[in-house]
Amino acid sequence: MKFRVLGPLDIRTCEYAVRIARGNQQTVAALLLAAEGRFVPVPALTREIWGEQVPTSAVPNLRTYVMRLRRSDPGLAERLTTSASGYALRVEPGEDELDLSAFRTAAEAGRRALNGSDAGVAVTVFDRALAHFRGTPLEEVPLGPALGDLADSLGEEYAQTVEDRAEAGLALGDHRGVIARLRPFTEVHPLRERAHRHLMLAHYRAGDVDAALRVYRQVRQALRTELGIEPGRELSLLQQAVLARDPHLDDAPGSARRTVRTSSPKAAPGGDARRAAPDGDHRGAAPDGEPRRATPDGGLPEAPVTGQPGFGHPLPRQLPPAPTLFVGRGAEQTRIGAVLVPGDGPVVVAVHGPGGFGKSALALRAAHAVAHHYPDGQLYADLQGASARTRALAPAEVLGRFLRALGVDRSRIPAGAAEAAALYQSLLAERRVLIVLDNVAGSGQVRALLPAGRGCGALITGRAMLSALDAEQIALSKLCPAASVAMLTLQAGEERAAAEPEALDAIARECGGHALALRIAGARLAARPDLPVSCLAQRLARPRLAEWTAGDLDLRACFAAGYDKLTDPAAARAFRILGRVHPGGMHLKSAAVWLGSDMASAEAALDELVAARLLESLGHGHFRMHRLLRRYAAELPEPGWSRTRTADRGRG
């Protein structure tokens, strides 16, 4: 049988089309197909049809719809399975029975070919993938929250594949073919900068400079009108390169992304080289008021630590070395440096973000940069609160370490935690000391360790936002594409990166701005100078995480640390389900449908995932899971697709 959802819903045998009644029966069939053979809970189906106000007759009506689907065709009846938890529609794998699966498989194969610099194969496979679209996905099917999210996600996947196909066409030198495909596409999608970059480059290589600049003006006007923003850095650099007739633009096989990266930072709008840095303007001021030159990574340089001993004991200098492999984060470093200046009271900065995003590296980099403000010493402790598999340090244990570092004899440290904390604050009262507390589990673990002295400062890192503390909160987001490529280049080497820029970009895309993933990918490149970058790009594109390890760096272990700390079984189940069914973003209503729960329960589960940094909240009920986290979720045990309480309601 053939099942098609990338356009009007269409189910057919070899001889004829199966007639599916319009309305709710189509919704049931479409949701079962979207699950690709997995069981869909009864509550998920009823809410998809009737929303939150499910009538008492919903389950009997649902049984009727399923019965009619069975009666519509004997082959379809054989595929429909009923269980205590819901219904499933079997789709044979590897047979291209479902156009949704066939499209995604072909699109992924095309990207692997493109990453491997085989543009000819990529074009063929991308064309095969795009041919599965016959119109708007799920056209004319009544869409509930889950199918609505799926339709939106498929629209984005289609657009990305069109752009990838254009990139492959540029690599083959088919400039006029790219123009013919992208011109109508950009009219429908006037805000997609990547598509406009490819179209600009195709016009330029086809010899029409005026058309290339006209494309830039059009997208710039659309962005300013619709979003109130200017074009991004890559699009702006490409415009400057076109104006300058940069010879790199004529490099055949290549993409707009390669052109942008080879352009000089001076080509950025306004001539300010700082704009071309990954994170913008990273300049600061030295203590004497003179401008301090930015370091190559965009941060502030380390200042010499000065000051005289004041404890009758060697000053504590406990900061681990600042990481040498570091890019971007200039804006965050500047903000930390501005806050961690001793003033009328103690200053505290709390950096929070998902595991592996580089919080510790940023904290050490920033701590070394501001150490000159704290001449009486720097204290450091890893509180080991990131993972449930390690014992988090108790505040009393850290207090004892810090008191010994400040010159207190072990025998004179008070046994009681309150007395030890009082002595600690007394020693800091007239001192200027920086305290760095890394990998904090929660506010209670650090409250007694924060200084009360007005000349002291504290820098904290942790996955969760420590909103209960009086601190400057800094959320760490993923690295931008330019910074990601820069990190990989540092490890792979300039010459190697320049030889295979598209493959390096492909690895950066697979990493999704995740600092640890970039560190692992770069370490693997550094360890194998004989390995083509494109080969590693193909390996990292595989759907499992087995490739994401290098030495003691392990991406799976990083994700497991967050997953293992989940206290609510419903949240753990939600992570496993949502990681499997949603390739893009999702709405709370859609999540509730897939979880087979009410809105309040789904919201509570998603709240815990957000707190554990396994899910990103985009606001207004929308959520997104990082692409690598989705791979981790797919490796976990298959979740149950409905709660036990639905068993007696799911028979039909």
SULHUDA-V631135 format. One line per field, one symbol per residue. ss: DSSP state (A for helix, B for strand, O for the rest). A space follows every 50 residues. Layout:
ss->???
//
This chain:
ss->OBBBOOOBOBBBOOOOBBOOOOOAAAAAAAAAAAOOOOOBBAAAAAAAAA OOOOOOOAAAAAAAAAAAAAAAOAAAAAABBBOOOBBBBOOOOOOOOBAA AAAAAAAAAAAAAAAOOOAAAAAAAAAAAAOOOOOOOOBOOOOOAAAAAA AAAAAAAAAAAAAAAAAAAAAAOOAAAAAAAAAAAAAAOOOOAAAAAAAA AAAAAOOOAAAAAAAAAAAAAAAAAAOOOOOOAAAAAAAAAAAOOOAAAA OOOOOAAAAAAAOOAAAOAAAOAAAAOOOOOOOBBOOOOOBBOBOOOOOB OOOOOOOOOOOOOOOOBOOOOOOOOOOOOAAAAAAAAAAOOOOOOOBBBB BBOOOOOOAAAAAAAAAAAAAAAOOOOBBBBBOOOOOOOOOOOOAAAAAA AAAAAOOOOAAAOOOOAAAAAAAAAAAAOOOOOBBBBBOOOOAAAAAAAO OOOOOOBBBBBBOOOOOOOOOBBBBOOOOOAAAAAAAAAAAAOAAAAAAO AAAAAAAAAAAOOOAAAAAAAAAAAAAOOOOOAAAAAAAAOOOOOOOOBB OOBBAAAAAAAAAOOOOOAAAAAAAAAAAAAOOOOBBAAAAAAAAOOOAA AAAAAAAAAAAOOOOBBBBOOBBBOOAAAAAAAAAOOOOOOOOAAAAAAO OO
//
